[in-house]
Amino acid sequence: MTRARQGRWATRPIAPHPGSGGDEGSATAELAVSLPALVLMVFTALTAVTAVRTQLECVDAAREAARAAARGESAVPAGARVAPDGASVSVASGGDTVRATVRVRVHPLGGRLPGIDVSATAVAAVEPGMDGG
């Protein structure tokens, strides 16, 4: 008798749950709609991390160039050693201070999209007895 009941239950069609309203495939559709947004968010986050990392490298390079200029050493090569690839280092002296600026353009995805300009400036006091150059 148990076998007959199992057979009857096994062949009985499964009724839809009340209130399901034909949601078949909705998870796939939701994934298809949300996946591009997720990819865009990940891309934006990676671009932001790259820009911040490059900004920190520019800050370090500007600081090194300003320190070197304040000591009377060659400032542009000192900043270029620390600067990110493709960066420009400029140094200007005025009175008793030296200002070093490092600029670079960050290209997300290896240059396939428009770049982001990143720059940093550092100021240092000229040491006594130095000419600031």
C-alpha positions in Angstrom: 0.0 0.0 0.0 2.9 2.4 0.7 4.2 1.8 -2.9 0.9 2.8 -4.4 0.8 6.1 -2.5 4.4 6.9 -3.5 3.5 6.2 -7.1 0.5 8.4 -6.9 2.4 11.3 -5.3 5.3 10.9 -7.8 3.1 11.3 -10.8 1.0 14.2 -9.4 1.8 17.5 -11.1 3.3 20.2 -8.8 0.8 23.1 -8.4 2.2 26.6 -8.5 2.5 28.4 -5.1 -0.3 30.8 -4.4 0.7 34.3 -5.3 3.7 33.3 -7.5 2.2 35.3 -10.4 4.4 33.9 -13.1 7.8 35.0 -11.7 9.6 32.3 -13.8 12.9 33.7 -15.1 12.8 37.0 -13.1 16.1 36.2 -11.4 17.8 35.9 -14.8 16.2 39.2 -16.0 17.2 41.0 -12.8 20.8 39.7 -13.1 20.9 40.8 -16.8 19.8 44.3 -15.8 22.1 44.6 -12.7 25.3 43.1 -14.1 26.3 46.0 -16.2 25.7 48.3 -13.2 28.0 46.1 -11.1 30.7 46.1 -13.8 30.5 49.9 -14.0 30.8 50.2 -10.2 33.9 47.9 -10.2 35.5 49.9 -13.0 34.8 53.2 -11.3 36.3 51.9 -8.0 39.5 50.6 -9.8 39.9 53.9 -11.6 39.5 55.8 -8.3 42.1 53.6 -6.6 44.5 54.1 -9.6 44.0 57.9 -9.5 44.6 58.0 -5.7 47.7 55.9 -6.0 49.1 58.2 -8.7 48.2 61.3 -6.6 50.3 59.9 -3.7 53.2 59.3 -6.1 52.9 62.8 -7.3 52.9 64.2 -3.7 56.1 62.2 -3.0 57.8 63.4 -6.2 56.8 67.1 -5.5 58.1 66.8 -2.0 61.4 65.4 -3.1 61.8 68.0 -5.8 61.0 70.9 -3.3 63.5 69.5 -0.7 66.2 69.2 -3.3 65.6 72.7 -4.6 65.6 74.1 -1.0 69.0 72.5 -0.4 70.4 74.0 -3.6 70.5 70.6 -5.5 69.1 69.8 -8.9 65.4 69.5 -8.2 63.9 68.3 -11.4 65.9 65.0 -11.6 65.2 64.4 -7.9 61.5 64.7 -8.5 61.6 62.7 -11.7 63.2 59.7 -9.9 60.1 59.4 -7.7 57.4 60.6 -10.1 55.1 58.2 -12.0 55.9 57.4 -15.6 55.1 60.3 -18.0 54.9 62.9 -15.3 56.3 66.5 -15.7 58.2 68.1 -12.9 58.5 71.9 -12.6 60.2 74.0 -10.0 59.7 77.7 -9.3 61.5 79.7 -6.7 60.2 82.9 -5.2 61.8 84.8 -2.4 62.5 82.4 0.5 60.4 79.5 -0.8 60.5 76.9 -3.5 57.4 75.4 -5.2 57.6 72.1 -7.0 54.7 70.8 -9.1 54.3 67.3 -10.6 51.6 66.7 -13.2 50.6 63.5 -14.9 47.6 62.2 -16.9 46.1 58.8 -15.7 44.5 56.7 -18.4 42.0 54.1 -17.2 42.1 50.8 -19.2 45.4 51.6 -20.8 44.4 54.7 -22.6 41.1 53.5 -24.2 39.1 56.1 -22.2 39.7 59.8 -21.6 42.4 60.5 -18.9 42.3 62.1 -15.5 44.7 64.9 -14.8 46.5 64.4 -11.5 48.8 67.0 -9.9 50.5 67.7 -6.6 52.4 70.8 -5.4 54.9 71.0 -2.5 56.5 74.1 -1.0 59.7 74.2 1.0 61.6 77.0 2.6 65.0 77.7 1.1 67.8 76.8 3.5 70.0 79.7 4.6 72.9 80.4 2.3 71.2 78.6 -0.7 69.9 80.3 -3.9 66.7 78.2 -4.2 67.5 76.7 -7.6 
